Amino acid sequence: MLHNIDSEKLGPRGEAMSRAVGTCVHCGFCLPACPTYQELESEMDSPRGRILLMKSVLEGSLEVEQAAPHIDRCLGCLACVTHCPSGVQYGDLISSYRDHVRTQGKRPWSLRDMLVGLTLPYKERFRWAVRMGQWTRPLNRFVPASLRPMLDLVPDDLPPRQTLPSITPAVGKRRGRVALLAGCAQQVLAPDINASAVRVLSRNGIEVVIPEGQGCCGALAWHTGRGDQAAKFARRLIDSIPSDVDCLVTTAAGCGSAIHEYPLLLAGSDAEQSGRELAQRSLDISVYLDRLQLEAIEPLSRLKRVAYHDACHLAHAQGVRSEPRSLLARVPGLEVVELSDCDTCCGSAGTYNIEQPEIAQNLGIRKAQNVIDSGASAVVSGNIGCLVQIEKHLRPFTNRVAILHTVQILDRAYKKIL
């Protein structure tokens, strides 16, 4: 518990923060599960160490700046939550803490913060920013060192724009009606993921609605401590979802995780209840499809062996592990293999590979090597950030491993390609 400060003074999320702090018994089970502890072997760069640091800051016995380097190095991957025997809700603490110190004016926005916050959540701005990055990359040595990690992530080219229809009817008898979260950055970097989702859902008797005006879900802002911006995005998304759909389907693990955190994000506001209702009505596409009796799937012509990578915000934040594997196992003749150290983050973690490039690079290289060692000809995941990070670190070693979303595998099987 927070002994020297009234949790109510921390605002509507104070109780959640206090509960997380008080639940930790400092047993140390989280240490081997934490990627930064694996990399740095520092107690203060472990979950229990960070909990003590945040507690000290909130109680006023430690300055924000003293704790900041260790808190900033947290990926927010929540592997510690999976391995914690006491049930510490570390995610409730880290996101709320980051927002709290920003609202206190103790963590001002940097130039990099502004560039990320003003582009990534906005689809067309982000597309423009990627183009600018492509033009600027040849001048990389003249760019401030703090901005170079962003240029390193800029892809060589962008896929053509794909406009998703506002309504896609079900093929055959309608078995359901869902809204699909189109998202922001994913629709620029890999629009085929949502297009594949629409096709697979429709083929299986599901009518798909793409709500107008939905925009960003707020995941990036919330997980980096910009609660006010995240709440605005959340309210907009909530208002855009029609009431006559069975659920909201997400195709990005980070987005789905953030939506499930809406009750905390919107705590104490007039949108808290509507946020809770949308969280309860949101499902990752792998969960939704796994509950269906899918139409017959044809074998893939060339792809026979794939490795599945657990996105942290699916496996740890949402507890979704078996469903993607179950879907992949339904493709006849497709072998699904496990990656070594599959529980460890790839280093993407939202904007982590921009904020902490050295640690992110080490984790990315380790993940790429595990993919190569698996002998798979494709790596499959359920999060755009993971796909971008793995591709970046895999390509220097090989061009022979495809990098795909789970739903893209199903789509290609239905279309009898790959």
Buried (B, 14 or more C-beta within 10 A) or exposed (E): EBEEBEBEEBBBBBBBBBBBBBBBEEEEBBBEBBBBBBBBEEBBBBBBBBBBBBBBBBEEEBEBEEBBEBBBBBBBBBBBBBBBEEEBBBBBBBBBBBBBBBBEEEBEEEEBBEBBBBBBBBBEBBBEBBEEBBEBBEEEEEBEEEBBBBBBBBBEEBEEEBEBEEEBEBBEEEBBBBBBBBBBBBBBBBBBBBBBBBBBBBBBBBBBBBBEEBBBBBBBBBBBBBBEBBBBBBBBBBEBBEEEBBBBBBBBBBBBBBBBBBBBBBBEBEBBEBBBBBBEBBBBBBBBBBEBEBEEBBEBEEBBBBBBBBBBBBBBBBEBBEBBBBBBEBBEEBBBEEBEEBBBBBBBBBBBBBBBBEBBBBBBBBBBBBBBEBEBBBBBBBBBBBBBBBBBBBEEEEEEBBBBBBBBBBBBBBEEEB
